[in-house]
Amino acid sequence: MKLTKTIIVALLMVFAYNASAQKVKMKKGFVYVDKVKFLKVEKVNGSKYFFSTLDDVEFLSVSLEKFGTGKHMAVRNPVPGQDTEIYHYYSVFKFLDIEDLDEAFEVDEGSIKELIRMMHKSKIVVDGELSTKNIKRLKEKYSDNVSERRFLTKN
């Protein structure tokens, strides 16, 4: 009986965790958050993205960057020439044609889906229109000098 209760509680916790997580999907040039269209996306290559509102107002360029930490992962049977260095990933945001936001800033996150969750949570698009107030708040909240820190600490 005790085992059954434990299993039920564990399953409820798993379902509750999954129910609260936002589902982000990029499909055919659109970004969906919880199956609702949020933004348009143009993937230039594996590390460069452009975001637009659903009304085709291009407003954001995101570059995914990385640097080596100088640490290496243990590999059992390394292949000659295999890169075993551990990398740190971050992103560079550049808002296009928005007053007071003409310079790029860095965000200490390297996953495009996490960046989309961050933008959705910050409500940078409200009723189909860009909210410059929320964009400025996003910059204040998430801006970080990752590349500068890299040279100061060597990690």
C-alpha atoms as one frame of an Amber mdcrd trajectory, in Angstrom:
protein
   0.000   0.000   0.000   2.830   2.358   0.895   4.566   1.570  -2.402   1.408
   2.377  -4.353   1.062   5.759  -2.636   4.702   6.550  -3.345   4.323   5.690
  -7.036   1.162   7.799  -7.327   2.841  10.804  -5.686   5.893  10.446  -7.943
   3.721  10.267 -11.076   1.716  13.319 -10.010   4.941  15.260  -9.488   6.186
  14.295 -12.961   2.898  15.300 -14.618   2.784  18.579 -12.677   6.330  19.402
 -13.780   5.570  18.656 -17.435   2.310  20.592 -17.365   4.010  23.823 -16.284
   6.875  23.685 -18.788   6.519  25.802 -21.910   6.746  23.869 -25.132   8.811
  25.739 -27.721   8.824  24.542 -31.307  10.301  26.045 -34.468   8.550  24.851
 -37.608   8.400  26.234 -41.159   9.710  29.665 -40.207   7.471  30.157 -37.172
   8.098  29.905 -33.447   5.320  28.273 -31.448   5.068  28.545 -27.668   2.529
  26.108 -26.236   1.165  25.544 -29.782   0.454  29.275 -30.303   2.362  31.255
 -32.958   4.685  33.689 -31.207   7.246  34.954 -33.735   8.670  34.349 -37.183
  12.228  33.057 -37.356  14.782  32.953 -40.141  17.664  30.575 -39.554  20.671
  31.816 -41.526  22.987  29.048 -40.344  23.509  27.014 -37.186  24.541  30.048
 -35.174  22.642  33.025 -36.673  18.904  33.744 -36.386  16.650  36.672 -37.270
  13.328  37.168 -35.480  10.271  39.049 -36.763   6.792  39.743 -35.457   3.936
  37.881 -37.122   3.373  41.073 -39.175   6.881  40.731 -40.722   8.562  43.472
 -38.685  12.140  42.228 -38.345  13.469  43.352 -34.974  16.146  40.999 -33.613
  19.348  39.319 -34.696  20.713  36.551 -32.456  24.187  35.057 -32.853  25.089
  31.948 -30.874  28.742  32.087 -29.802  31.083  29.794 -27.892  34.533  29.760
 -26.378  36.762  27.030 -25.033  37.100  26.731 -21.287  40.516  25.092 -21.367
  39.048  21.990 -19.711  38.696  18.678 -21.485  36.199  15.868 -21.029  37.318
  12.331 -20.402  36.818  10.078 -23.415  37.351   6.335 -23.201  38.476   5.661
 -26.757  39.421   9.007 -28.244  39.643   9.225 -31.994  42.827  10.940 -33.176
  42.058  14.611 -33.714  38.811  14.452 -31.716  37.936  17.725 -29.953  37.399
  16.971 -26.274  37.449  20.564 -25.040  34.441  21.736 -23.015  32.857  24.876
 -24.501  30.809  27.642 -22.907  27.904  28.848 -25.068  26.355  32.313 -25.011
  24.320  34.577 -27.309  24.676  38.061 -28.754  21.419  40.029 -29.164  21.193
  42.937 -31.610  17.853  44.736 -31.782  17.252  46.349 -35.162  15.744  49.826
 -35.646  14.736  50.289 -31.997  15.567  53.586 -30.307  18.115  53.439 -27.446
  18.948  49.809 -28.274  21.350  50.223 -31.168  24.235  48.312 -29.599  24.515
  44.558 -29.196  24.546  42.868 -25.808  25.409  39.383 -24.615  23.211  36.876
 -22.799  24.688  33.951 -20.869  22.518  31.345 -22.588  23.397  29.309 -25.663
  20.175  27.393 -26.344  17.858  29.013 -28.896  14.783  27.454 -27.256  15.762
  28.875 -23.870  16.272  32.283 -25.493  12.764  32.074 -26.974  11.349  31.135
 -23.552  13.159  34.141 -22.106  11.698  36.452 -24.775   8.200  35.030 -24.264
   8.442  35.393 -20.491   9.617  39.003 -20.908   6.615  39.744 -23.168   8.608
  41.563 -25.829   5.627  41.195 -28.192   2.251  42.326 -26.819  -0.836  42.009
 -29.036   1.350  41.609 -32.122   3.328  44.819 -31.448   6.846  45.211 -30.056
   6.988  46.559 -26.526  10.135  48.711 -26.274   9.597  49.034 -22.533   9.692
  45.247 -22.105  12.634  44.940 -24.496  14.621  47.428 -22.420  13.650  45.469
 -19.302  14.848  42.246 -20.964  18.199  43.900 -21.682  18.545  45.151 -18.098
  17.600  41.763 -16.695  19.628  39.390 -18.882  22.539  41.421 -20.268  25.923
  40.020 -19.262  29.505  40.624 -20.453  30.289  36.981 -21.127  33.132  37.552
 -23.591  34.800  40.045 -21.236  34.530  37.601 -18.349  36.062  34.931 -20.566
  39.279  36.904 -20.980  39.449  37.894 -17.313  38.934  34.454 -15.808  40.021
  32.182 -18.675  36.819  30.079 -18.328
